[in-house]
Amino acid sequence: MSYLNFDKTLLINLEKSLTKEMLRTNKSGAYSVTTVIDCNTRKYHGLLVVPLPELSEDNYVLLSSFDETVIQHGAEFHMGIHKFEGDNYSPKGHKYIREFNIETVAATTYRVGGVVFSKERIFISHENRILLKYTLLEARSPVTMRFNPLLAFRSVNELCHENDQLNKEYQEIENGISTCLYPNYPSLCMQFSKPVNFVFQPHWYRGVEYYKEQERGYDFKEDLYVPGYFEMPIKKGESVFFSAGVSVADTTKFKKLYSEELAKRTSRLDFFNCLKNAGQQFYNKIGDGHYLMAGYPWFKCRARDQFVALPGVSLAVDDIPFYKRIMSTAVAAITNYINHQPHNSHINELQDPDVLLWFVWCIQQYAYKTSIKEALEEYGDVLFGVLTFIRQNQHPNLSLSDDGLLHTNGYDKPVSWMNGVAWGKPVTPRTGYLVEINALWYNALKFGADLARQMDNEYEADVLNYQAEFAKQSFIRTFWNGKYLHDYVVNNYKDWEVRPNMIFAVSLPYSTLDKAQQKSIVDIVTRELLTPKGLRSLSPQSGFYRPEYRGDEVGRSYNYHNGTVWPWLMGAFSEAYLKVYKMSGLSFLERRRIGFESEMSELCIGTLNELYDGNPPFKGHGAMSFAMNVSEILRMLSILKKFEEEQNK
């Protein structure tokens, strides 16, 4: 049995199966996502969802669903399932599912009487094309299969409703049809690997509902257009391939194309390989540029997320070429930015004040994976350029104060990863001196000194070290309150809330704190913030603690960083904990890993979603797959493995 296998008992239980999603991507921005029983529960779900930059920055759902019907002895058995008003589901095709597994590809096995067939799904790399493979495994008499395509042709941020502007025309192409419902959209080409009969029978599926949108307070009802149906006989042991794409394909090559893509896949044989596979799905190639998506289904490339996540999804899995591809585009963008030149990349939010510091940390991780010398050769110029840019106060919202610390204005716009916004203003208005920004700054100065010394530039190394020590003294005076660190300090105000941002002052390779201070911080974070799913964004002892991520958009924004749990913080927590507790901390952190492994069969299968409630049962929410979470848990595994190996030498 595979690592990710689900049997009939779970699959026919809608309360459980509808919460489990599966995601496939083409590593160029397109994706295919639905639940394990093929019932869409979000407006973002669809069998073929593609970016259409000529229309907008949104992704677009072209093919929403592809419903199968088995016909035997004139009787029809419908495999599809959709939710309608009144908690009604029709047809109830999930009752025919016998097994679903996602070891290499997502595969479903159906049984209808004596008929058993499987459906496998694979997304073609860097092409807007999904391939389905149907195999008739058992049959005692002739079988015909019918397929109903449900089309949306709309942005993931909108819903489709019955209208008379839709173009119902279609063109016959090799073993299928091509159709385009609205102007400026590409044609959807639906083809099979063998001749098929298409019956033009246009109609609408009215009132399809997405309950997850209803929970989030959004519109949740949609009408989907069905142009007709495809029908073909299929023999026992025969495999038939179906392709949905935005261009006409050579149907004779479907089998070969499927096999080639299958050979590229990482089998999800264990926890590590699940996360490794999930990490690869964030890769996004656009033209000649290489990017890391912040998450699916609604995030694009965000600078902070990319630099935090890159070491985990590349270096922690020994994929240095992956790291270099992403950094090649990032370095060009950063170089243009610090030289006040426009950067023609798809890296968003590059101007956020902590981004350059996470960029330096990202290079530092590369240095520790390879060598200081190699990091200097590859990224020394841009790193020193970044340090000079900051030291000369050229950043529009990051100023170097006389006390050696970095100051930023976060009143009007979020300036850190705690970026929730309501009514146009930051929900958590962290401003002035932020604890993690200044911890990163001290670390960056010390790492810069390391690189300068590697160059035999002792003068520059001494200057950076002096500046770092000056900042260190100011850091302690500004943030240390005797037990832990203030989250931010502005003018005469010191924020006493216990938040996880202080953990970076312990975890970073260079810390401003002595051993006793480090232990004090690790202990309070462990006591008040640690959960089985990561660190809380705010202590339950705070009067502002809001642990459940629910309600309308404004309500969720207020809860976003005021008690919810974030797995990505476990990378830093693991480093900090091992610094303080050494070998005795290893078994403690290994037990923490179990809470994440259990998530592989929950929510979006084989990956980690964005955030979790702060109280038991720590229900997951937000984006179904989140890069920083996947990455930092991968890095956590790498940290634990490396530490254990060093201790056993």
N, C-alpha and C positions, 0 to 999 in steps of 0.2 A: 504494500500500500504506500502511496506517495505521501510526502510530508504534508501536502495541502490537499486533502481528499474529503469530500462531503457526501454522505449517503442519503438515501431516500428519506429517512426519518427526519433529518434536518430540512431538506429541500422542500418537502411538502408543507412544512410549518412556516407559513408566511410571516409570522411574527419574528422569526429568526432569519429566514432566508432573504427577506427584503432589506435587511440591514447590512448584508454582505455584498460588496461591490467588487468588480474586476476591471482593471485598467490595462489597456495596451496603448503604446505610443509608437510613432514612426521616427522619433528623434529629430523631427523637423517641425514640431509644433502641432501636428495632427494627432488625434487620439480616437480610441474606441472604448466606451465605458458603459456599463449597465450593471445590474445585479446578477448574482450567480444563477438566477432562474430567468434571466432575460426580460425582466419587468422593469421598465424605466421608472425611477422614483424622483429624479431631478430634471430640471429643464436642461441641464448640462449633459445629460445622458444621450447617447446616440451610438449607432453602429459605425458611422463615418462622420467625424467632426473635424473640420479642417480650418486652418487660417486662410482668410481671403483678404490680404492687405489692400487690394484694390477697392474694397468696400469699407473696411474700418479695421481697427486693431482687435476686434472681437474674433473669436472662433465661431464657426457656423455649422449647425447641424443640417446635413444634407439627407442622409438616410437615418431615420430615427430607429426603426426596427425592421426585422425581416422575419416574418412569421411563417413557420412550416406547418403543413398539413399532410398527414399520411392517409392515403386512400387505398382501401383493400376491400374487395368484394362490394364495391359501391358505397361503403361506409367511410365517413370522413372523421378523422381524429385530429383536432387542432392543438398544436404545440405552443402557440403564443399565449401571452398573458399581459393584460393591461388593467389598470385600475380606473374605475368609473365612480360616479357619484353614489354616496351611500355605502361606501366601503365594499362595493361590488367589483369582483374581478372576472374578466371574460376575455377570451376563453380561458379556461383553467388548465393550461397546458403543463403547468408545473407538476401536476399529479402523475404525469407519465415519466418524469425524470427519475432515473435510478441512481445516477452517480454524477458528481462533478469533481474534476480535479484540475489543478493548474500547475503541475510539476514543471512542464516545459512550455506547453501552450494551454490555453483554457479549453477544456474538453468536457462535453456533456454527453451522457448516454441516456437514451430514451427507450422505453419498452411500451409497445402498444399491442397487447395480445401476444401473438407469436412474432411480431415484428420488433427487432432491436436495431437501432441505428445510432451512430455517434456524430457529433458536430464539434469540429475543432476550428479555432479562430487564430489568425496570425496577421499582424500588421506589417506591411512591407516597409523596410527601412528607407527613410528619406523619400518616400513616395506616398501620395495621398490615395492609398489603396489598401483595402481590407480583403483578405482571402478567407473564405469559409470552406472547410472540407467536410463533406457528408459521406459517410460510409455505411452501407446497409450490411449489418453484421449477421442478422438472422432473418429469415422469412420462409414461410411454408407455401406461399402462393404469390402471384404477381402483385407488385407494389407500385403505386404511382405517388409521386411527391408533388405537392403544390406549394408555391412560395408567394407570399403577399408582401411587397415592399411598402412600408409606411414612410412617406416623405414629409420633411418639415421645411427645408430651405429657409432657415431663419437664423439670426444671431442667437448665441447661447443666453443672451440677456433679454430675449424677447420670447413670446409664444406665438404660435401660428393659429389662425382662426379661419374658418371657412370663408371664402371670398370668390368673386367672379373675375378677379384680375389674373388669376392663375392661368398659365399656359398649359393646356392639356395635351399638346402635340408631342409626339415622340418619333424617333427614327429607329429603324431596325439596323442593328449592327451585328457583327459576328456573334452568334449564339446569345443574343440578348437585345436590349434596347438602350437608347440614350434619350434623356429628357432633361429639359431645363425649365423650371416652373416660373422664374421671374427674370427680368432683364438684369444684366451685369453679373449674374451668377454663372459659374461654369456648368457644363452639362454633367449630369450624373450618369455614368456608364455602368450598366448592370449586365454582366455576362457570365455564362456557364462554360465549363470545359467540354460540353457536348451539346448537340442541338436541343433546343427547348421550344416549346410552344408558348407564345405569349398571347393571352386573351385580354384585350382592351376592355376594361370594365370599371371606368372611373367612379369613385365614390369617396366619401369622407368618413373617417373614424371620428365621431364627435364626442367631446367631453372627456378626453383622456386626462387623468389627474396625476399630479406629482406630489405625493404627500410631504416630501421633504421641503418643497417650496412653501407648502401650506404651513408647516411648522415654523418656517423662517419669516412668515408674514408677507410673502410675495404672492402674485398671481400664480395660480397652479393648474388651470384648466387649459387644454389645448385641443385643437382639431388637426388631424393628420390626414394627408391626401394619399389615397391608394389608386394608382393608375390602372391597375388590373392585377393579373396574376400569371406566374410562370408555372408550367406543368410538364412533367417528364416521367417516363417509367424508369425504374432503377432495379438492378439485379442484385441478388445476394452476393456479397463480397466486392461489389463495385463501389468505387469512390468517385464522387462528383465534386468539382470545385466551383465555387461562386466567387466572383470578383465584383466589388463596388469601388469605383474610382472616378477621377475627374478627367480621364482620358481613355480612349479605346485601347484595349490590350490584345495581345496575341493569345488567344485561348488555348493554343496548343502548348504553351509554355507554363501554364498554371501549375502543373505538377512539379516541374523543375524549380520554378520560382518558390513554391512552398517548401520544397526540400532544402533549397539554399538558405532560406530564411530560418528554417528550423535548426540548421547546423550552427547558426550564429547565437542561438539562445543559451542563456545560463539556466541550467536546471535548478529548481528550487528544492534542493535536497535537504536543506537545513536552514536554520535561522540566518546564518551568515550569507548564504547564497540568495535567500529571499531579499535581504537588504541590498546586496550587491546588484541584483537584477533591478530592484526599485531605483537604485542610484543611477543606473545607466539610462533609465527612462527620462530623467530630467535633462539629458543632453539634447541640445537644440541647435541644429545647423541651419543658418539662414544665409544664403549666398555663400560668400567666402568667410563668414563669421561663425564663431563657435561660442555657444552660451550655455548657461545652466539655468533651467527654469526654476522659479521659486517653489512651484507646486502645481498640482492639477486639482480641479479643472480650470480655475479662473486666473491663476497667477501667470505673469510673464517673467522675464528676467529682471530681478531686482539686485542692485549692486551689493548691498550688505549680505543678502541671502547667498549670493553667489560666492563671495569670498569666505563666508563662514562655512558653507557646505562643501566647497571644492576639495579641501584636504581629505575629508572623510570618504567621498565617493570616488576618489582617485588614488591618493597616496595610501590610504588605509587598506586598499584592496590591491596594492602593488601595480597600479595602472598609471605609471608616470606619463606615458604619451597622452592619456586623457587629460591630465593636469595641464600639460604644455599646450594642448589645443585650445583649451578654454583661456589660459593665460595669454596666449598669443593675441587674441582679440582684446582682452582686458587691458593688457599693457599699452596697446595702441590708444585705447580710449582714455586711460589714466594719463598717459603722456600728453595727449591733446588737452585734457582738462587742466592739468597743472601749468600748461603753457598758454592757457586762456584761448585755446583754439576749439572750434566746434568738433565734437566727436560724433561721427556718423555711424554709431553702433546702436544696438537694441538693448543696451544696458541702462535700465531705468534707475532713477534716484541716485545717480552718481554724486550729486552735490550734497547728500546728507553728511553731516559733520563727522560721523564715526566711520564712514566708508573707507577712507584712506588708511585709517589705523587697522581696520580688519584686513585690508589689502596687504599691509606690512606683515601682519600676523600670518597671513596665508603664505607669503614668501618664506617666513621663518619656519613654518611647518615643512616646506620643501627642503630647506637647508638641513633640518634635522633628519629628514628621510634620506637625503643624498649626502651633501656636505656643504659647509660654509663656502668653500671655494666654488663649487658648482652653482650655488645660489647667487654668489657675487657675479659670476660670469654671465648667468642668464638674466638676472634681474637687478643687478647692482645699480645701474644707471637710473632706472625708474624709481628705485627705493630711495636713493639719495635725493632725487628730484622731489619726491613726496615730502621728505623730512625738511628740505629747504623751503618748500612751498608753505608748510605749516609754520616753521620757525620764523619766516618773514611775514607772517600774518596776511597771506594772500588768499586764504579761504574766506568766502563771503560770510560764513556763519561759524567760524572756529577761530578764536583769537587767543594768542599766547599772552597771558597776563604777566605782570611783573614778578609774581610769586612762582613762575615756572609752570603753572597749571593751565589747562585749556578750558576756555569758557565758551558757551554756546547759548543761543537764544531759542528756547523751546516753548515760549508762551503762545505763539500764533500757529506754529506748525510742529508736529512731532519731529524730534531729532535723533531718536534712538529706535531700537527694535520694538519698544513699547509705543506703538504708533496708532492706537485707537483714536478715532475722531468722531465727535458728535456735535451737530449744529455748527460744523466748520471749525471747531476748536479741539485741541488735544484733550482727551479724557484724562490722561495722566501727564500734566504739563511739567515734565522734567526739564529744568532749565538751569542755567548758570554752570556750576561745576558738576558734571555727572561722574559718578564713581567709576563706571567701567571705561568711559572715555579716557579718564586720566590714568587708570591702570594700564590701558592699552598704550597710552602716550609714553609712560615710563618704560614699558617693555620695548616699544619701538626705538627709543633713544639708545637703550642698552644693546639691542640687536644691531642698530646702526653702528655702534662703536665696535662690535664684533667684526662687522664687515670691513670697517675702516682699518682695523688692526690686521685683517687678512691681506689688505692692500699695502701693508707696511706704512700706512699713513697714521703715525702715532699722534700727530697734532690733532687731526680730526677726531680720532678715537678719544683723546683726552677731553676735547671740547664737548663731545656728545656725552661722555661719562659725567663730566662736571654738571652739565645741564640736567642730566638724569638725577644725580644726587640732590641737586637743588629742588627739583620737582618732588623727589621722594620726601624730603623734609616738609614741604608744603602740603603734600598729600596727607601725611599723618596728622598735621595740625588741623587740616580742614575737615577730614572725614572721620577720623577715629573718635568714638564717643566713650571709650572705656570698655565696651563689650563687643561692638561690631562697628560697621561703617555706615555713615549716613548715605542715603541713596543719591541725593543731590543737595547742593548748597548754593544758595543765591542770596547775595547781600547778607543780611543778618539772619536769614531763615535757614535752618538745617532740617532736612526731612528725616524723621526718625523711623519711618516705616521699614519693616523688615522685608526686603525684596531680594531676589536672587542675584542682582547685578554685582553685589559685593564679592561673589564667589570668584570672579575673574581676577580680583586683586590677589587671590591666593593661587589660582590655577596657572596663570601665565608663567612662561619660563623665567621671567624676571619679576619678582614681587617686591613691593615697597614695604612689606610687613615682616616683623620678626616671627619666630616660631610660635610664641605664645599668642600673638594676635591672630596668626593663621588658624591655630587650633580653636580659638574662641569663635571665629567666623564659621568655620566648618561645623562646629557643634551647634550653633544656633540655626544654621541653614538646615542641618540634618533634623533637628528637633522640630522646627516650625514649617519648613518648606518641602522637605522630601516626601514623595509619594511613590507608589509602585509605577507610575507613569512619567515621572520626571519631577521637576521642581515647580512648586506653586509660584505664581507671579506676585503674591502678597500673602503675608502671614494671616492665618485664621484669627489671630488675636487683634487684628486691626478692625476698627469700626467701619472701614470701607470694604471689608472682605465680601466679595460677591462670587461665590465658587461655581455657580451654574451658568453655563453659556447658553442662554435661551432668551426668548422674547423677540420683539421686533428688531429692526436694524439698529435703532438707537440703544435699546436695552442691551443687545449683544455687544455693542461698542463699549458701553460702560463696564461690562463684565470682562471684556477681552483680556485685560492685563491686571485685573484686580482680584485675583484668586484662582484663575484657571491655571492648569498645569501644562508645562511645555517640556517635551522630551529632549529637545536639543541641548538644554542646559546640563544634561547628564555628562556630556563630554568634559566640560570644565569641572563639574562636581567630582568626577572620577579622578581627574588629575589632582585636584585640591585634596581630596580625601586620602589618596596614596601619599601625597607629600607629608601629610600630618601623621597618618597611622601606619605607613609603610606596609610591611607584609601582613600585619594583622587586619588591614583594611581590605585585603584582596577577597576573602571569602564574603565579606559584607557586600561588596560591589557585585560579586558574582550572583548573589541572591537578588540584587536589584535588577539584574539582567532578565530574570525570569518574567518580570512584569511586562517586558517588551516582547519577549518571544511569544507570549500568549496572544498578542495583538495580531500575529501573522494570519490567524484564521478568523479574525474579527474585522468588521467594517470593510475597508478596502483590502482585499486579500493580498498578503505578501508585502505589505508596506505599512507605513505609519502615517496617520492623518495629522492634522495641524495642531490640535490642542485637546485637552481633556478637562472635565469638571474637577474642581478642587476637592470635592468630598466623594466618598464611596457612593456608587461603584465606579467612579472615575470614567464616566461615559465620554466617548470621543465625539468631536465636532469639527466643523470647519472643512478646509480643503481635504480631499480624500487621500492625497499623497503629498507630503511636505518635505522639501529637500533638506532643510536644516535638521529636521528630526531624523530622517534616514541617515544622513551623513554623520551626525554626531554620535549616534548609537553605533554606527560602524567604527567610528574613531574610538569610542569607548571600548569596544571589543579589542581593537588593536592595542590600546593603552594597557588593558588588563593582560593580554597575551605577552606583550613586550616586558611588562613589569615582572611577570612570573618567570619568564625566561632569564632575565637578568638576576633575579633572586636565586635561581637554581644553578647559576654558573659555578 
